[in-house]
Amino acid sequence: MPTHYEVEADALVQVLDHQTGEFAYPIVADPSLVLVVVLAAGAALAIWGLMAVFVNYAKWRDAVEAEKESRHDGEITAPRVGAA
């Protein structure tokens, strides 16, 4: 039987397309396995997203450290105005 999920307000609703075919009633549609898969996929995407943020932060931090090391005093400073 065709089935899909829809978000209605703050609820995830399983929709059973039981009128498109000849199905035996009662119909039992257990969403628990599908829900576990959907939640696991969402968690995996969230973790992947966080890893991307941390990797980009690490690259930025390494670039700043490399810039500091390229200076003789280890600080990134703007030139003084009026310095001779």
C-alpha positions as CSV (number, residue, x, y, z in Angstrom):
1,M,0.0,0.0,0.0
2,P,1.4,3.4,-0.9
3,T,2.3,5.5,2.2
4,H,4.1,8.7,2.9
5,Y,4.6,11.2,5.7
6,E,3.5,14.8,6.0
7,V,4.3,17.4,8.6
8,E,1.2,19.0,10.0
9,A,1.9,21.8,12.5
10,D,4.2,20.1,15.0
11,A,3.2,16.5,14.1
12,L,4.6,13.9,11.7
13,V,1.6,12.2,10.1
14,Q,1.7,8.9,8.2
15,V,-0.7,9.0,5.2
16,L,-2.0,5.7,3.9
17,D,-3.3,5.7,0.3
18,H,-5.8,2.9,1.0
19,Q,-8.4,4.1,-1.6
20,T,-6.1,3.5,-4.7
21,G,-6.3,-0.3,-4.6
22,E,-8.0,-3.3,-3.3
23,F,-6.5,-3.9,0.2
24,A,-7.7,-6.2,3.0
25,Y,-8.9,-4.5,6.1
26,P,-8.0,-3.9,8.9
27,I,-4.7,-2.2,7.7
28,V,-1.8,-2.1,10.1
29,A,0.8,0.5,9.3
30,D,3.6,0.5,11.9
31,P,5.5,3.7,11.5
32,S,8.1,2.8,14.2
33,L,10.8,1.4,11.9
34,V,10.4,4.2,9.4
35,L,10.4,6.8,12.2
36,V,13.7,5.3,13.5
37,V,15.2,5.5,10.1
38,V,14.1,9.1,9.6
39,L,15.4,10.2,13.0
40,A,18.7,8.4,12.4
41,A,19.1,10.0,9.0
42,G,18.3,13.4,10.6
43,A,20.9,12.9,13.4
44,A,23.5,11.8,10.8
45,L,23.0,15.0,8.8
46,A,23.2,17.1,11.9
47,I,26.4,15.4,13.0
48,W,27.8,15.8,9.4
49,G,26.9,19.5,9.5
50,L,28.6,20.1,12.8
51,M,31.7,18.3,11.6
52,A,31.8,20.6,8.6
53,V,31.6,23.7,10.9
54,F,34.4,22.4,13.1
55,V,36.6,21.5,10.1
56,N,36.1,25.0,8.6
57,Y,36.8,26.6,12.0
58,A,40.0,24.5,12.3
59,K,41.1,25.7,8.9
60,W,40.5,29.3,9.8
61,R,42.3,28.9,13.1
62,D,45.3,27.3,11.4
63,A,45.4,30.2,8.9
64,V,45.4,32.8,11.7
65,E,48.1,30.9,13.5
66,A,50.2,30.7,10.4
67,E,49.8,34.4,9.9
68,K,50.9,35.0,13.5
69,E,54.0,32.8,13.0
70,S,54.9,34.7,9.9
71,R,55.3,37.9,12.0
72,H,58.4,38.3,14.1
73,D,56.6,39.2,17.3
74,G,53.8,36.6,17.0
75,E,51.0,39.3,16.9
76,I,48.9,40.6,14.1
77,T,48.9,44.3,14.5
78,A,48.0,47.3,12.3
79,P,50.8,49.7,11.5
80,R,51.1,52.8,13.8
81,V,49.8,56.0,12.4
82,G,52.6,58.6,12.2
83,A,55.3,56.1,13.0
84,A,58.7,57.0,11.6
